[in-house]
Structures are given as C-alpha cells and as structure tokens.
Amino acid sequence: MRKTVIAGNWKMNNDLAQSEKLIVELKNLLQNEKPNCDVIVCPPFTSLSEASKLLKGSQIKLGAQNMHFEENGAFTGEISASMLKSVGCEYVILGHSERRAIFGESDEMINKKIKKALAAGLKPIFCVGELLEERETGITNDVIKKQVLLGLAGITEAEMKNIIIAYEPVWAIGTGKTASPAQAQEVHEFIRDLIEIDYSLEIANDVTIQYGGSVKPDNAKELLSQKDIDGALVGGACLKADSFIGIIKGA
C-alpha cells in the first residue's frame, strides 16, 4: 500500500520568526488530528535548524528545497546533502521547475543530485512537468518520459523505494490554473507505466506520485481521489496554516 504524502514547499518565503510562527500554528492544528498521510514542510535553508527543533516529536517531517550534488568544496552559496542531514532533514525537493527554468538545471544534474541525496540517506521529492506550449503541442508525454528516465538513470529498485515523484505541470504552478483531475490522473498513470517498464510492477505500484500546481483546500479532495495521485506538493497554499491543514484533511 503506497503512502499518501502532503508536502509544503515554502519557496523563498518566511524569515526565521515567520517560520517559527507557521510551524507552531501547524503543530497546534494537527495536535488532535490523525492525518491519513505523511506531512512534510520544506522551509528555506535559514529556517531548517530551528524548524527541526520545533518539529521534534511531532507528526510533521522536515524537508529542504534543494541541494548540491557535491559533498563539499568551492561551491559558493550551495548546500550539501550532509549539511541537510545534520540539521534533521529527511526529504529534499529536487528538479523543481523553477530550478530547471530559472537556474538552468539539466536532467543530468538533477540525476546527480538524486544519487547524492540517496547516498546521504535523504529521500528525494523528484519533480517533473511540462510547459504550457509543450502541452498545447501535444508533447507532454515525450517531455515527462525524458525527465523521468534521465532523472532516474542508474537508480536501483531498492533506491526507488525512497523516492517520491511529483508531477507539476509548469503552467499550473502559481498561476491559479490547475490541471483537471482527469488531466492529472492521465499523466500520473503514464509515469507509473514508465516506472513499471523501467523497473517492475511492484515498484510502480509502490512509488508515491504527488500532484503539484495550484493545489488548494477546495480542489484537493477531488485531485487526491484519483487512482494514481498519491498526495500533493503544495506551494502558495502551504504558507497559511489553515489552508495547508485543509489540504491535509482532503487526503
């Protein structure tokens, strides 16, 4: 039985005081709840250490938003997998469309990051997704296939058990547009079929595939009820405790 996972990507939002406030609010709201899913928050690097302390003993797990594929060295401004582990991270988002588009990350670079994260004992949340023009020209599956196969190149079946895949259509991230449940389900099923072909039916059935792209409390339940959608990678709606909890309840 694969896990449903709701993860909040805070992006470049919340200083230390704001991060502490949001985490305390989330903990209080979840205190008497027993969510039928795993819950992850991914604050900025500057808040990770304090977030880890605040989350200790809670139902909420900690993730980071990015990392470098080298262990250490002359990489000004970068953060390594071991640094993330040292502050208590269990997860790390890799291959997000903003990293691909704004910072020029290639499939090959993302593959290196995934391998390094796994070697360090982190669980990658591996993002894939197509641009609006790619969907409109009918090449969504080609784009997704390339991202999935190159991103997971050299990853073993055993390692796949520690990877979450997040399908995020780029045209739906932060735009207010959301893929319809049918559109999202179609791509999730396609990704699961790719995993079955490249690995096995067992691995395909076990891998958690999240949906991301303008997920809100009012559309979460319908999206998450689709057969192959196993959770959500949430952007803007995770920055307010009540809306993030609403999505968790939708799971």
N, C-alpha and C positions, 0 to 999 in steps of 0.2 A: 504494500500500500504506500504510494508516494505521498510525500508531505506537501501540505499547502503552506506557502511561505509569503508573508506580507512584509516587505522591506521598504523603509522610508529613506529616500536619497535627498538629504537636505541641500545638496549642491553648495554654492558659495553663499550660504545664509547662516545667521546666528553666531554672534560672538560668544565668548565663554559664559557670560551671565545669562544670555538668552538661551543658550544650550542647556544650562543647568535648569532653568525655569521650565523649558519644554519637557525635559526628561522627568522632572518631579511631577508635572501635570499628567504625563502618560502613565507613570507608575501609579499615581493615585486613582486614575480612571480604570486601570486594569486590576487594581488590588483585589476586587471581589469578582472578577471575571475569570473564566477558564476558557481562553480562546482555543478554538479548534484549528489552530495553525501556529506555526513558528512566527515570531515577531522580531524584526531586526531594525535597528536605526543606524544610519550612516552619517554622522555629523562631520563637519570639517576637521582637518588634521589637528587644528589648535584646540579642539574640544575633546579629543578622543580620550586623553588620560583621565580627565575629570569625569567624563561620561562613564568610563569603565568603573570608576569607584562608585558612582551613583547607581549603576545598574547591577552591582554585585548582589546576588541573591534574588534578583527579580526575574520575571518571565521574559524580559526583553534582552535580546542578544545584540552584540556590537559589531558593526562593520565599518570599513573605510571606503572612500570613494575612488581610490586609485592607488597605484604603487609602481615602482620601477622594477625592471627585470634583472638588475644587477644587485649584488649584496651590499656593496659599499663602493666608495671611490669619488672621483671628481665629477659629480653629477649635481651641480648646484641647484638647490630648490627641490630635489627629489626625495622620496621616502622609500625605504626598503621594506620587504616583507617581514624581516626580523624585527624592525622597528615597530611595525603594526602589531606583531605578536607580543612584543614587550609591553605594550600598553593595554593588552587584553582583547584585541580584535579576534573574532572568529571568522569573519567574512570580509571580502573585498570586491567591490564593483569593478569590473574590467571590460573595456571595449565599448563604453557608453558612447552614443552617437556624438555627444559634444566633444569627447576626447578624439574621436575619429575626425570630425569636421573641423573643429577649431584648432586642435593641436597636432593634426596630421598623423594620428596613429594608424599604422597599417595592420592588416590581418596578421602578418608575420610578427610584428612587435607585440600584439595582443597575445599571440600564441606563446611567446617567450614569457610574458607576464603570468599567464595561466600556469605554465610549468613551474615557474619560480614560486608562485603562491602555494601551489600544491606541495612542493618540496618543503616549504616552511610550515606546513600544517594549517594553512588558511583555506577557506572554501570560497572559490571564485563565484561571483554572480556575473556570468558571461553574457554581455548584451549584443544583440543583433537586430537589424531593422533596415527597411528600405526608405529612400527619399520619396517625396510626392511624385516627382517626374518618373521615377522607376516604377511606381505602382501604376501610374497613368499609361505608361508604355507597355505594361504587361510583363515586366521582367522581375517582379517581386521574388518569385521562387528562385530564379537564377542568382539574384543578389544574396538571398538568405542562404542558399546552398554554398556559395563561395565563402561567406563569412563563417558559417558553421564548420565546414570541412577544413578550412585553413586555420581557423582559431583552435580547433581541437586536434590538429595534426600531431601525431605522436603521443596522444593521451591514451593511456591504457583503460581497459574495462574497470579495473579496480579504482583508478583515479576518477573515472566518470561518476562514481558513487558519491563523490564530494563536490560535484559541480552542479550549480543551478544555472539554467539558461533563461534569459529574459528577452522576450520578443518585444521590441519597442519600435513601432513604425515611426520614423522620424517626423513625418507630417502630423503626428498626433501628440508630440511632446511639447507641452507648454503652450499649445495653440488653442486649447478648448475643444478641438476636434478629437473624436475618439473613434477608433475602428469599431464597426458594429460587432456584436458578439459573433455573428456568422463569419465576418472577415477575419477576426482574431482567431477563432477556432480553426479556420481553414489553414492559416499559417502555422499554428501550433501543431496541428496534425501533420503537416508537411515536415516540420522539424523533427517530430517524433519518428516519422518514417525514415528520415535521413539517419537518425541515431540507430534505428533497427538495422538498416542496410550496412552501416559502417561498424556496428558493434554487435548487438544481439537484441532479440525481442525482449529479453529480461531487462537489459539495461534501458531500452527505450521505454518500457513500462514503468521503470523506477525513477527516471530522471524528472525532476521538478522543472516545469517550464512556466515561468511567470509572464504576465502581460503588463506592459507599461505604456503609458500615453494618455494623460488627462484622466486618470482613474480618480473617481470621486465616490463619496458615500452613496449617491443616488444611482450610480451605474455599476458599482462593484458587484452587487449580488448577481445581476444578470450575466456579467462577464465571467465571474468565477463559477457560475453554474455550468459552463461549457465543459464538455468531456475532457478536453486536453489542456485546459487552463488551470494551473495549479497554484495560483496566487497572483500577487501584483508587486511591481516595483513602482512605488508611488513617488511623485515629485512634489509639486506645489501643495497638494492636499495633505502632505505629511507634516507641514510646518505649523499646523494648528492641531492641538491635541484632540479636540472633539471630532474633527473630520477624519483624522487618522484612525481613531477608535471606531468611527462609523464604518470605515472600510474593513477593519479587522472583524467587526460584527457581521459584515456582509459575507465573510468567509465561513 
